[in-house]
Amino acid sequence: MTLFAAGLSYKTAPVQLREQLAVKASQLVCQGCRLKICGDLDEVVLLSTCNRVEIYGTTPRVTGRIDGLFRLLSTQPRDFRPHVYVHEDLEAVRHLFRVAAGLDSMVLGETEITGQVKTAYDLAHGAGLTRSVLNRLFQKSFQAVKEIRTRTSIGRGATSVGSVAVELAEKIFRHDLSKQTVIIIGAGQMGEACVRHLAKKGAQSILVSNRSFDRAVDLAGEFGGRAVRFEQCLSAMADADIVVASTGCPKILLHRAEVETIMAARRNRPLFLIDISVPRNIDAEVQRLDNVYLYNIDDLEAIVRENVRSREQELAVCRQIIDERAAALMEKLNLKKERLYDLGLQSQPGWLSNGTAVLGS
């Protein structure tokens, strides 16, 4: 029996290909059952995120089967072999540990993937698609992630412009964004990303102002917010605590004098300004005002670069933890197989004496 991990990720396949294999969370169990039955797998866990689609399983024979597994998931006929990676036994264990810890992610050390891996496993386990090998594998992966998070700072420090903005906002507002009002001026892609991060962290009152009022209505609707006409955005700022400027306008939209008026109307309560427009939309002079905090795209990207460097320094410790835990797990799994052989419960052919799989043709 061989333990394997096979998949496509942002490293090996473009989004146009990955989306052909993407599986909604509500379909993970159904598709997992298809893979188990049609793919002759003893155990299976299916993981599908925006950056990867991976199959973890055990099977008597890996060679020649992997492409067929992905064809079962595909929405159209396609040869996925040039884009698929396959890891077996010890390397499969190491790969899952890296994925669950965010070490294989587009953003090094990101934590969201850990929850996605846990959800995929819980669904498969609840549906009876896993047994002793995958149960132990995934449980050990979560233990490895916990040790990595405890012993290193690999997951600390935001590594995207949007997440850095939220990190700064949390510091200013003492880690409670639930009572803060956010207004986004210009519904550009990066501004939208900032608002998504803010909403994820608990911001509940969100206003959207855009030259195209219909676009403002659409984006506000995604967050249960309210659209504000562009010519009314200045007056709306009197009630806002966080302002995100992300427009294509090539000039200053918010001047120091206007911010002074806004601060007087809000009785000098702290105002957090994020200007991710290029050219800038907010006058740099506003940062001289009391209780006004202004960050532009260069400020945020500098923090991103520093956080990424800090995370990269932790990689050696992360790799050591993964190697030690993966080796310990494989030793237990191999000892278990040897006991099964002694009892005559598993056929010896196909395995070497140390428990390493010999693949069929």
FENNORUR-V779559 format. One record per backbone hydrogen bond with DSSP energy under -0.5 kcal/mol. NH is the residue of the N-H (numbers start at 1). CO is the residue of the C=O. If there is no record, write none. Layout:
nh = [NH,NH]
co = [CO,CO]
//
This chain:
nh = [2,4,5,6,7,8,10,12,13,17,18,19,20,21,22,27,28,28,31,32,33,34,35,36,37,38,39,39,40,41,42,43,44,45,47,47,49,53,54,55,56,57,58,59,65,66,69,70,71,72,73,74,75,80,83,84,84,85,87,89,91,93,94,95,96,97,98,99,100,101,102,103,104,105,108,109,110,110,114,115,116,117,118,119,120,121,122,123,124,125,126,127,128,129,130,135,136,137,138,139,140,141,142,143,144,145,146,147,148,149,150,151,152,156,164,165,166,167,168,169,170,171,172,173,174,175,176,177,180,182,183,184,185,185,186,186,188,188,192,193,194,195,196,197,198,199,200,201,202,203,205,206,207,208,209,210,213,216,217,218,219,220,221,222,222,223,223,224,225,226,228,230,232,233,236,237,238,239,240,241,242,243,244,245,245,246,246,253,254,255,259,260,261,262,263,264,265,266,267,268,269,271,272,273,273,274,275,275,276,276,283,286,287,288,289,292,293,293,294,295,297,300,301,302,303,304,305,306,307,308,309,310,311,312,313,314,315,318,319,320,321,322,323,324,325,326,327,328,329,330,331,332,333,334,335,336,337,338,339,340,341,342,343,344,344,345,346,351,352,355,358,359]
co = [59,57,87,55,85,53,51,9,9,14,14,15,17,18,18,24,24,25,27,28,29,30,31,32,33,34,34,35,37,36,58,58,129,56,45,54,52,8,47,6,45,4,43,2,62,62,65,66,67,68,69,70,20,78,80,80,81,7,5,3,88,89,90,91,92,93,94,95,96,97,99,98,98,102,106,102,102,107,111,111,112,113,114,115,116,117,118,119,120,121,122,123,125,124,124,131,132,133,134,135,136,137,138,139,140,141,142,143,144,145,146,147,148,153,160,161,162,163,164,165,166,167,168,169,171,170,173,201,177,205,242,207,183,244,184,209,186,246,188,189,190,191,192,193,194,195,196,197,199,198,180,204,182,226,184,228,211,212,213,214,215,216,217,218,219,219,220,221,220,206,208,210,229,230,232,233,235,236,237,181,181,272,183,243,274,185,244,281,281,253,255,256,257,258,259,260,261,262,264,263,266,291,241,271,293,243,273,295,245,274,254,283,284,285,286,289,271,291,292,273,275,296,297,298,299,300,301,302,303,304,305,306,307,308,309,311,312,314,315,316,317,318,319,320,321,322,323,324,325,326,327,328,329,330,331,332,333,334,335,336,337,338,339,340,341,340,340,348,356,352,350,357]
//
